[in-house]
Amino acid sequence: MFENKARLAILAVLFLALIVVVGLSIRGAKRSASSPTISVGGIQTAAVATFGSDLTRTAEAMPTSTSTSTATPFPTETIAGTETLSPTPSCYRLRYLKDVTIPDHTAMDPGEAFVKTWMVENNGTCAWRPGFVVRLIGGDAMSAIPFTLTQTVEPGGQIEISLSMTAPLDQQGTVAGTWQMSDENGNFFGSVLTVVIDLGGATATPTP
């Protein structure tokens, strides 16, 4: 009788232990099924992808340096089919040819009126335009006013420039004035034109 009870107790304990072991096995299997399997290869792949993504974001965030070269065109003086827009003073020339009237050191009386005339030539490459002016650049104007060109003078053309003058009343001896052509912008060019008179009956001296 006692032996039967002992056997039953042992079987009960074994049965309970079996139930506990089975329960623990089932719980461990559930945990294994719910937990993702992490492999070394997967970790390496994820790291490489993250590094590449960071490089892409860094490159996109950096400012793009674009070298833009803007060529400055050289200013042109002419356009095909049009007249010269802004000729430089270097294309203008004036050559003194001769005194038509009143050679240098002509004897004059104080207050005497006279007309000084020069023959000149356009020996440049640009035409002289109306509005060009022969102005006094030194000496005595002898009451003359600037000569303003009223016609176009092409390269190679010749014209006479005349100024109405009056010998000074308050001077004696040699009186001189120097004149020169200028464009519409006031740029002087070409040979200078001189007027030289001798007042008070002085002897005329030829110009070298």
C-alpha positions as semicolon CSV with decimal commas, in nm:
position;residue;x (nm);y (nm);z (nm)
1;M;0,000;0,000;0,000
2;F;0,276;0,237;0,095
3;E;0,472;0,154;-0,216
4;N;0,173;0,230;-0,440
5;K;0,133;0,575;-0,286
6;A;0,499;0,650;-0,334
7;R;0,482;0,552;-0,696
8;L;0,182;0,769;-0,751
9;A;0,357;1,066;-0,590
10;I;0,665;1,015;-0,807
11;L;0,450;0,994;-1,122
12;A;0,266;1,311;-1,023
13;V;0,592;1,498;-0,975
14;L;0,726;1,372;-1,306
15;F;0,404;1,470;-1,479
16;L;0,419;1,821;-1,333
17;A;0,783;1,852;-1,433
18;L;0,693;1,743;-1,785
19;I;0,419;2,004;-1,801
20;V;0,662;2,275;-1,683
21;V;0,924;2,170;-1,938
22;V;0,670;2,170;-2,221
23;G;0,540;2,511;-2,117
24;L;0,886;2,657;-2,106
25;S;0,964;2,510;-2,447
26;I;0,651;2,659;-2,599
27;R;0,731;3,004;-2,450
28;G;1,087;2,991;-2,581
29;A;0,964;2,897;-2,927
30;K;0,728;3,197;-2,929
31;R;1,008;3,430;-2,827
32;S;1,231;3,290;-3,101
33;A;0,958;3,333;-3,360
34;S;0,888;3,696;-3,258
35;S;1,257;3,801;-3,240
36;P;1,421;3,882;-3,581
37;T;1,731;3,688;-3,669
38;I;2,029;3,926;-3,700
39;S;2,314;3,810;-3,918
40;V;2,663;3,958;-3,967
41;G;2,597;4,002;-4,340
42;G;2,281;4,198;-4,275
43;I;2,463;4,431;-4,038
44;Q;2,734;4,498;-4,300
45;T;2,477;4,565;-4,574
46;A;2,285;4,811;-4,354
47;A;2,604;4,993;-4,257
48;V;2,714;5,031;-4,620
49;A;2,370;5,163;-4,722
50;T;2,367;5,415;-4,434
51;F;2,719;5,539;-4,524
52;G;2,623;5,581;-4,892
53;S;2,307;5,769;-4,796
54;D;2,508;6,005;-4,572
55;L;2,754;6,074;-4,856
56;T;2,467;6,157;-5,093
57;R;2,309;6,398;-4,845
58;T;2,646;6,566;-4,781
59;A;2,710;6,613;-5,153
60;E;2,364;6,760;-5,205
61;A;2,411;7,000;-4,914
62;M;2,744;7,133;-5,042
63;P;2,720;7,446;-5,266
64;T;2,782;7,384;-5,630
65;S;3,072;7,590;-5,763
66;T;3,001;7,688;-6,119
67;S;3,269;7,887;-6,294
68;T;3,104;8,131;-6,528
69;S;3,328;8,335;-6,755
70;T;3,163;8,641;-6,901
71;A;3,368;8,776;-7,190
72;T;3,362;9,153;-7,214
73;P;3,334;9,246;-7,579
74;F;3,574;9,503;-7,708
75;P;3,400;9,831;-7,797
76;T;3,338;9,859;-8,165
77;E;3,340;10,189;-8,342
78;T;3,129;10,091;-8,639
79;I;2,835;9,867;-8,713
80;A;2,790;9,715;-9,056
81;G;2,565;9,932;-9,271
82;T;2,579;10,235;-9,038
83;E;2,795;10,540;-8,997
84;T;3,074;10,557;-8,742
85;L;2,921;10,581;-8,396
86;S;3,207;10,714;-8,184
87;P;3,528;10,767;-8,380
88;T;3,835;10,819;-8,169
89;P;4,025;11,148;-8,200
90;S;4,319;10,957;-8,350
91;C;4,131;10,913;-8,678
92;Y;4,106;11,290;-8,722
93;R;4,387;11,481;-8,889
94;L;4,435;11,835;-9,016
95;R;4,726;11,948;-9,232
96;Y;4,810;12,316;-9,268
97;L;4,872;12,394;-9,637
98;K;4,925;12,770;-9,661
99;D;4,824;13,121;-9,556
100;V;4,574;13,250;-9,812
101;T;4,575;13,598;-9,653
102;I;4,785;13,781;-9,393
103;P;5,113;13,590;-9,384
104;D;5,286;13,585;-9,047
105;H;5,448;13,914;-8,944
106;T;5,227;14,125;-9,168
107;A;5,255;14,493;-9,062
108;M;4,931;14,635;-8,918
109;D;4,813;14,958;-8,766
110;P;4,644;14,945;-8,424
111;G;4,268;14,894;-8,467
112;E;4,301;14,777;-8,829
113;A;4,045;14,517;-8,933
114;F;4,150;14,220;-9,145
115;V;4,045;13,865;-9,242
116;K;4,286;13,581;-9,176
117;T;4,241;13,278;-9,404
118;W;4,420;12,943;-9,395
119;M;4,402;12,661;-9,650
120;V;4,386;12,324;-9,471
121;E;4,339;11,959;-9,567
122;N;4,170;11,666;-9,396
123;N;4,452;11,410;-9,405
124;G;4,287;11,175;-9,155
125;T;4,067;10,868;-9,202
126;C;3,743;11,015;-9,062
127;A;3,532;11,292;-9,213
128;W;3,501;11,625;-9,038
129;R;3,137;11,686;-8,951
130;P;2,935;12,005;-8,916
131;G;2,985;12,133;-8,564
132;F;3,362;12,092;-8,558
133;V;3,516;12,418;-8,433
134;V;3,846;12,603;-8,481
135;R;3,918;12,754;-8,138
136;L;4,182;12,979;-7,985
137;I;4,430;12,772;-7,779
138;G;4,682;13,046;-7,698
139;G;4,776;13,409;-7,751
140;D;4,548;13,694;-7,855
141;A;4,215;13,628;-8,030
142;M;4,225;13,980;-8,182
143;S;3,845;14,000;-8,144
144;A;3,786;13,689;-8,359
145;I;3,518;13,434;-8,273
146;P;3,562;13,056;-8,319
147;F;3,508;12,918;-8,668
148;T;3,233;12,653;-8,679
149;L;3,231;12,402;-8,962
150;T;2,900;12,397;-9,153
151;Q;2,982;12,124;-9,405
152;T;3,122;11,774;-9,410
153;V;3,483;11,745;-9,520
154;E;3,579;11,395;-9,632
155;P;3,931;11,255;-9,595
156;G;4,150;11,420;-9,858
157;G;3,922;11,724;-9,884
158;Q;4,051;12,082;-9,860
159;I;3,877;12,392;-9,724
160;E;3,955;12,753;-9,635
161;I;3,911;12,869;-9,277
162;S;3,860;13,243;-9,234
163;L;3,843;13,456;-8,919
164;S;3,752;13,824;-8,902
165;M;4,003;14,002;-8,675
166;T;4,100;14,346;-8,552
167;A;4,451;14,452;-8,457
168;P;4,470;14,550;-8,086
169;L;4,464;14,921;-8,001
170;D;4,663;14,897;-7,679
171;Q;4,962;14,693;-7,794
172;Q;5,283;14,748;-7,986
173;G;5,519;14,510;-8,160
174;T;5,438;14,150;-8,243
175;V;5,094;14,012;-8,155
176;A;5,015;13,645;-8,211
177;G;4,731;13,399;-8,169
178;T;4,721;13,020;-8,207
179;W;4,414;12,826;-8,320
180;Q;4,330;12,458;-8,363
181;M;4,045;12,235;-8,483
182;S;3,837;12,038;-8,231
183;D;3,562;11,780;-8,271
184;E;3,212;11,809;-8,125
185;N;3,342;11,671;-7,795
186;G;3,612;11,937;-7,763
187;N;3,905;11,708;-7,856
188;F;4,173;11,906;-8,040
189;F;4,359;11,755;-8,333
190;G;4,579;11,841;-8,629
191;S;4,822;12,121;-8,708
192;V;4,798;12,450;-8,519
193;L;4,706;12,763;-8,716
194;T;4,884;13,087;-8,629
195;V;4,815;13,456;-8,675
196;V;5,117;13,686;-8,629
197;I;5,104;14,059;-8,697
198;D;5,347;14,342;-8,626
199;L;5,197;14,666;-8,492
200;G;5,337;15,017;-8,512
201;G;5,511;14,992;-8,853
202;A;5,757;14,719;-8,744
203;T;5,948;14,545;-9,019
204;A;5,793;14,216;-9,125
205;T;6,009;13,911;-9,053
206;P;5,955;13,606;-9,271
207;T;5,842;13,290;-9,096
208;P;6,107;13,017;-9,098
